[in-house]
Amino acid sequence: MEPVSWSPVDIDIERPNVARIYDYHLGGSHNFAADRRAAEQIAALMPDLPLIMRANRAFLRRAVQLLADAGIRQYLDLGSGIPTAGNVHEIAQRAAPDARVVYVDVDPVAVAHSRALLADNPHAAAVRADLRDVATVLGLPEVCDLIDFAEPVAILMLAVLHFVPDRDDPAGIVAGYLQACAPGSHLVISHAAAADTDSAPQGAAAATAAYSRTVAETTLRTREQVAGLMVGVDLVPPGVVYVNEWRPDPDDRPERRLAQLVGMGRKPVPGG
């Protein structure tokens, strides 16, 4: 049994978990042996996977900085995962100390660690909920206290929608959140790219099958399908592209494309 002083006691540490595998690949310490074992096994099938996860985190930082510079002061981070360097509230509150952030995740470890990190931050909160239940998430006390949907808000859904299968209507889930948002709000998505796109990494099919079998059901989608999740917003240039092609910093540009599609869109302002 591993020391788990930072973790809730009622979790199965023998079952690998999406948030903790992501934490492991980002160099975090809030993961268990089962998570590390699954992470290494899947990465052995798809060597680009750790690089994709790190590039996704860099995209998050770039996107939130752009939103903060544009004056967005409210953030709902759905499927937020375990906090690591460059969290949404750190970036947003550096630009505006009163920026408000609510993190939502279904994993108790992610939520417990986030709450500990935010204990002294009155403008940020973490809640445990399933993002697929839009009405429940929007009605949570922490969301209602911190997020004013009459004003623009950023809806962040990074590296999470590929865990929502088609039968759960991911497009409808996204639309539900957007419907609650004021004009001028933004949607930010990152999503694992299907192998039939023009970027098919080594071992993608085998890694996806292994991930679905041992961790969580995973659905890869094409660029067209990811764009279809963003109906109702005007895409911010360069549109839906690969993660390292979205307004890259010099240090974020690898030699080849990475199989993660990303995009940002803005809910139109009438007459604007």
Secondary structure by P-SEA (a helix, b strand, c coil): cccccccccccccccccaaaaaaaaaccccccaaaaaaaaaaaaaccaaaaaaaaaaaaaaaaaaaaaaacccbbbbccccccccccaaaaaaaacccbbbbbbbccaaaaaaaaaaaccccccccccccccaaaaaaaccccccccccccbbbbbbccccccccccccaaaaaaaaaaaccccbbbbbbbbbcccccccccaaaaaaaaaaacccbbbbbcaaaaaaaaccccccccccccccccccccccccccccccccbbbbcccccc
